[in-house]
Amino acid sequence: MCGIGGFVDYERDARRFTPVAQRMKRTLTPRGPDAEGEYSDLDALLVHRRLIVIDPDGGKQPMRSPDGNTILIYNGELYNTEEIRRDLVLRGHRFAGHSDTEVLLHAFLEWGTDAFPRLNGIFAFAIWQQAERRLILCRDRLGVKPLFFARTGGGLVFGSTIGTVLCHPEIEPVIDADGLRTLLLLGPARPPAAGVFRQIESLLPGHYAILTPTHFTDEAYWKLEAHEHPDDLEGTIARTHELICDAAQRQLVSDVPLSCFLSGGLDSSILSMLAAKDYAARGETLHTWSVDYRDNDKYFTKSSFQPNSDNEYIQMMVNALGTAHHNVVIEPEALCAALLPATDARDLPGMADVDSSLLLFCAEVKKGATVCLSGECADELFGGYPWYHREEILFEDTFPWSRSVDLRLGLLAPDVVRDGAEFVREHYLDTCRRAEKLPSDSKKDARMREMFVLNLDWFMATLLEGSVAGGYSDRRAAA
């Protein structure tokens, strides 16, 4: 992964704020440890930190258009780079390297914002057009890559992390009433557009924003839609197989060492199998990684989320695939010591030991790989949670993973938060209202559509944020 940040100020010379740019880059260093870049003019200052995955020389950023007017800073990866490149070459574009950054820049030069629906990938990027004095921010369809922003007196400040935005002197680290209700009653999740701190917002997934000296607009270039399912069971299985194989294959492109996370579950096992086959065809051996905890065999307890220990299934898959496997064992003391660094990485209170274990695990993985495929969020997409298949939970009229609002409120002194239950309720209902439904839907089908959007906008977003905050390596959630 990489990190982006910057600001536009139409009233003051942006070049006067070089110390702010340096602070921004420091907040982004864990995301981009390999290289840095900076651009500034009278109105805008852009910074970039890079984790090098593809085209070390040709992918340097900020990247400028051939005429020098358009400047791009980009965090992410395009999985249809070659298809877009071929279309652009036919239209007369020429490329100096093979990075997806250069392809993205030329796609914008060719199609403008109409290029965004063409992108298959995970990304957050900023485009500055100097002559037009125009800033464009864009985020991928599911919000895998984060992008925060805040309006200022003279323009706007943005960044891959909340901490990056807080570097600007006009943005104060203040938690208002909504932020407090979010942290105490909805955390570790947060509303999709919220940055929790006062003034800070999150650009919605599938959206792009445009800032000019006279206006600011926020537009959707993609949204989830409801459609009839046209396939029978056999066709559904074939289409699912095709999509998963295609997603995995597209994400195996890397100029640096690539591995797979392997927990022994269906999602990571399927991806590891596809990657191992690809590597074997090239005469190479895939490396896989798993995580365990000291004395886990003694104290493992079954739950609805994990009915079995992973180790038996991990070994079965390693034997079947012939991978070079690495097992990282985390000590409880280290897990506790990493709680605060993991919170710093997320910029907000998160998922406690889930986040700290991921931070420690990725630190070890980075010693052998820069890029890892994981099955992150397969449960959200394929119904792996109890609330998808246990109807008594499915039809509960609340967030299924956050059914303890009264308990949380009971732990707080009176008036710490006001209208807390109403705040949670309104966010829940608003999400359900956003779920498109069909006239032909049964009661259960309609509720499943609501549950999918609840998972997409809240639960999955929380897991993806933790995945990104884990740092040290680029994690691709191929499933």
N, C-alpha and C positions, 0 to 999 in steps of 0.2 A: 504494500500500500504506500501511498504518498500523502502529503499534506499540503493544502492550499490555504491562503489567507490574503487579506489586503483590505483596502478601503478606497472609496472615492470621496473627494471633498471638492465641491464646485466653488467654494468660497475662499479657500486658502490653498497655498502652494503645498501640494502633497509631499513634495521632496523635503520639506522642513521636518517631516515626521520619521526620519530615518531610524531614530532610536526605537520607535514603535515597531517598525519592520523587523528590527533585530530581535525584539522580545517575541514577536509573532513566530519568527523562525525557530526560536528556542522551544516554544510550546509544541512545535510540529516535528522536532528532531526525532522523537521516538517513532513517529510514523514514517519518517524518511531519513534514515541514518546515512545514506550513501552520497548524497549530493544536495546542493542548494542553489537557488537562483533568485534574482530580484529584478523587478522592472519599476521605473517611476517616471512620471512626467508631471505637468502642472496640476492635473486633476486626479491622477490615480497612482496608487502604489500597490504592487502585487508581489507576493512572496511564494516560494515553492520549496518544499523539501521532498527528496526522492528516495524511494526504495527501488533500486535498479532491478528490473525483471526482464525487459526486452529492449534491445538496441541501446547499449550503454552510451554510445556517442551520438546517435541520431535522435535520441529521445530527450535531449536536454531541454529544460524549461527554466523560465518562461519561453515559449516558442512563438516566433513572429512570422506573419505571412510574408510572402515574397516582396510585397510592396511596403512592408514595415508597419502598416496601419493597424492590423488586427493581432492581438496578443492573447495567447491561451495559457492558462495554468490548469492542470488536469490531475485528478486522482482517480484511478480506476483502470479498467481494462475493457476493450471492445472484443467481443467474441465473434463478430462478423467483420473483422478488419479486412480480410482479403476480398470478400464480396464487395465491400464499399470501395476498396482501392481499385478493383477492376472497373467498376462503374466510372470512377473519377478519371482513370487513365483514358478510357474511351472518350471522355469529355475534354481531354487535353491537359489534364493535370500531370505534373511530374514530381517525383519524390526523391529526396536525398537519402533517406534511410528506410527502415522497415518498421518503425514504431507505430503503434496505434494512435499516439498523440498527433503525429503528423497527418495521419488519415482523418482524424477528427477535425483538425484545423481546416484541411482542404474541403471536407464535407460541409462545414459551415460556410466557407467561402463560396461554395457552389450553390447550396440550397438555403442558406440562412437558418432560421429556426425550424424550417421544414425538415432539416436534417435530423432533428432530435427523435422523431418517431422511427427513423430508420435504424437507430442504434440498438444493438443487442449486447448488453453488457451491464457492468456495475460501475457507476461513475458519479463524480461530482466535479463540476468544472466551472471556471469563470472565464469569460471572454470580454476583453476590453477593446473597443474600437475608438482609437484616439481622435480621429477627425470628427466623428459623430458624437464624441464625448458620451459614449453609451456603454454601460456594463450589463452583461447577461450572465445570470447564474442558472445552472441546470443540474438536476439530480435524477438518478436512475429510477426505473419504474417502481421498484419495491423498496427503495430507500436503503440499499445495502451500504452505500457510502454516505456519510453524514455531511450536512452542510447547514451551518448556522449563520444568521445575519441579524443586524440591528440597524435601525435607521438612526442617523445622526443629524445634527443641525444643518450640516452642509452636504450630506449625501448618505453613505451607507458603509458599514464595515461587515466583513464576512470571514468565515474560517471553517476548517474541518472540525475544529473542536470549540467548545464553549470558551475554554481558556484562551484561545486565539482571539476571539472576539473581545474578551475582557481586557486584552492588552491596550485597546484604544482608550484614551483618556476620558472620552465622553460616556463610556459604558461602565457603570458601577456594578459591583458584585452584590446586588440587593435582591433578596427574596421577598416578593410581595405576597398578598393573601392567596392568590391562585397558586403561586409557586410553593407555598407552605402546604396548602391542601394537596397538591400533587405529590410532594415528597412524603408526607405523613400518611396519606390515604390511598394513593394510587401507586406509589413507588414499589418496585423499581421501574415500573412503566411510567410513561408520561404521555400527555395528549400529543398527537402526531405533529402539530404545528408549534408546539411549545418548546422553548429553551429553558424553562423553569425560572431562570433569573429574569428580573424585570427588564424590559426592552428587548431581550433576545428571543428570536423566533427560529424555528427550524423550517427550511424550505421543504414543502411536502413532496413525497415521492411522486414521480411522474409529472413534476411541474418545472417550469422555468420562470424566472423573474427578469424584468428589464427595468433598468434605472437610467433616466436621462435628466438633464437639468430641470425639466419641467414636469416630469411624472414618474410614477413607479407602478408597474403592473405585475401581476402574478397570474400565470396561465397554466392550465393543464394540457400537456401534449399526449397523455395516456391516462386511462382510468379502467378499473375492473368493470366488466360488463357481464350481465346474465344472458345466457343463450341456452336453447334446448340442446341436450346432448344427443348427437345424431348416430352414435355408434352402438353396436351391440357389444356384448362382453368380449368376444374375440377381437373385435376391432379396437376396443378400448385398451386391451392388453397390448396389442401390436403398436398402437399409437404411443402409449406410455413408454414402451420399450424404446421406440424410435427417439422420443424426446430426451430420455435420460442418457441414451448413448450419445446423442448429438451434443448435449450439454457437457458431458464428461470429455468428449473428444476435443471440443473447442477450448476447454480449459487446461489442456495438457501442453499448451504452447508456452515455452519459457526458455530464456537464454541462460538461466541460472538453475541450480539444483532444485528439483521438485519431488515432493513426497506426498503420501496420503495419511490422514488420520484414520485409525482403524480401532473401533470400539467393539467389533463383533456383532453389531446390530445390522439390520438389513441395509440401511442407507449407506453407511461407510463401507460395508462389505461389498456391495454392488459397485460402488465407485472404485474401490481398490482393485476389484476384479477387472473392470474395464481398463484401468490404468496399467495393471500388470500385463494384460494382454498386449496393449500398445507397446510397452517397454520390451516385452519378450520378442515381438516382431522386429524390433530394432537390435536385438541381441543384448539388451540391457536388463538389469534387475531393479525392480521398483523397491524403494525404501518405504516402510510403513512405521507409524508411531502410535503408541497407546500410552495411557496414563493410569497409574495405580497409586494406592496410598499405603503407607506402612501399616501393617496389621489389619488391612481391609478384609482379609480372609476370616479373621476372628470376629469382626464387628459388623459385617455386612448385614443389612436388614432389608427385606423385601418391601417394595412400595408399589403404588399404582403406576408410577413413572418408570420404575426399574425392578421388575419382578425377579430378575436373575442377575448374578454376578457376571461381569464381562469376560473374565479371564479364559474360561473354557472355550467360548466362541471365538475369541481372538486367536487362540492357538489353532483351532480348527481351520480358520481362514488363512493363517500364515502357512500352515502345512499344505493347504490346497493350492495356494497361489505361488508359493515359493518366494515370498518377498524377503528382503533383508529387514528384519524387524527390530525395533528399538522400544523398550519398555521403560518409561520414566516413572520412578517411584518418588512420591512427594512425602516429605516428613510433616507431621502435624504442626511442629513448631514453625517450620518455614511457611506453611499455609497461613498460619495466624500472622506472621510477620509481614506477609504480602497483602494483607487486607487493606491497609492504608495506601500503598502504592497502586493497588488495583482501583481503588476509589479515585485516586488522582488521575489515573489513565482514563477513566470513564467521565471524569469531571463532575460526577454526581454519585450519591449513594446508589449502589447497584445490587448485585445478587450475591454479595458477601463471598463465601468460600468458593462459589462457582467461578466468580471473577478472578479471585486470587489464584486458584488452581490453574486456570487458563493462562494467566500471566506467567506463572512458573513453568508450566508445560511448554508454552511457546518459546520461552527463553532457552530451554534445552533443545527444542526442535531446530531453532535458528543455528545451532552449532553444526547441523548437518544439512539443512535445507532452507531455502529462502521462500519458496512457495509451497503451500500445502492444499490439497483438495480435502474437503470435509463434507459430511452429509448434513451439515447444519440446516435446520428448518424443514427437513423432510417430514417430521411429525406434524408440522403446521399444514403442509401441503397435502399429505396423504392420510390425515385422520389418525395420528398416533396417540392422541391424548384421551383420557377417560371421558371427557365431556363430548367427544364425538360419538361414542358408541354406548354410553350409559345415559338413557333418556331422562332419568331423574336429575342428572346434572345438565344435560343438554337444554332442557326446558326451564331451568332456573332463570328467573328474570333478573340477571345480574352478570357481572364479569365472573366467569366460572373459576378463575384462578385467584380471585380477590373477593371472597365471600365473607370477609371479616371486618367490614367497615365499623360495625358497632364495637367490636373488640378493640380495634385500633383507637377509636374515639374514647373508649373507656380507660385507656392507658394515659390519656392526656388530661392535663388540668383544664378546668372550664375556661372557655373563651380563647384557648390556644389557636383553635381554628373555628371559624363560624360557617354555618350552612354546609358542613362537610358532607353529610349524606346526600344533600341535594346536588352538590358539586359532582360527586361520583355518579349519581343517578343520571344527570343530564349528559355527561360524557358517554355513558353507556347507551342511552337512548339515541343520542346523536349518531353514534357509530352504527347502531341497528338501522336507523333511517337511511344511512348511506348505502346499505346493502341492496343492490338491485334484485328484484324478484320477478318471476314470470306469472301470468294469470293461471297457468296450468300447475303451478307448484302446490303440492300437498302442504299441510301444516308443518310436517317434519322437513320437507325439502326447503321451505321458506326459512325455517329456523336454522337449518344447516348453512344456508347462504349467509345469514346473519352471523353465525358462529365463525364462518370462514373469514369474514371481514374483521370481526373482533380479534381473531388470532393474527391476521395479517397486519392490522394497524397497531396492535398493542403488544401481544405476547411475542410474535416473531420479531417485531422491531426492537424489543428489549434484548432478545438473544443476539440479534445482529450487532447491536451497539456493544454488547460485551465481547462479541467475537472480534470486532474492529479494535476495541480498546485493549485486547490481549496483546496486540503489537508484536514486534520482533520478526514477524513473517507475514506474508500475504496469504490470507485464507480465502479460498474460493468455495462458496457454498453451491457446489455443482448441482445438487439435487433440487 
